[in-house]
Amino acid sequence: MTVYSNIRNILMDKAPISSLLYWSKEYSAISISEILCGLDRMTSPPFVLADGSAAPFNLVVRVFEDTLHVKLSDPTDVKRRVLEHKKDRTKFTEALLYSLNKDDE
């Protein structure tokens, strides 16, 4: 069985990942999409398969959806929605950076 047939089996399996984590309703699903698109566009992919090859974006999206109990829609649509934003494309990411860089109070 090849790596890609394993991925296909994972994507077709409808059993969700057992997780106690939930994405807060305080933040929109587009915020996760923004992060995932940024990670996907990195030169060296941060998400890899067991064999070291880059994890397909659709698999990464599925894992985040299942783990955080949030629906992001079709992975192609996820990228399109984020990249079509001309203004505020990185609104959540900028807020995240601000939180990381601000001085401790």
NORCOR-V448556 format. One record per backbone hydrogen bond with DSSP energy under -0.5 kcal/mol. NH is the residue of the N-H (numbers start at 0). CO is the residue of the C=O. Records with the same first field share a line. If there is no record, write none. Layout:
# NORCOR-V448556
NH: CO  CO
This chain:
# NORCOR-V448556
5: 1
6: 2
7: 3
8: 4
9: 5
10: 6
11: 7
12: 8
18: 16
22: 67
26: 23
30: 27
31: 27  28
32: 28
33: 29
34: 30
35: 31
36: 32
37: 33
38: 34
39: 35
40: 36
41: 38
44: 42
47: 45
48: 52
51: 48
54: 46
58: 55
59: 55
60: 56
61: 57
62: 58
63: 59
64: 60
65: 61
66: 62
67: 63
68: 64
69: 64
71: 69
76: 73
77: 73
78: 74
79: 75
80: 76
81: 77
82: 78
83: 79
84: 80  81
85: 83
90: 87
93: 89
94: 90
95: 91
96: 92
97: 93
98: 94
99: 95
100: 96
101: 97
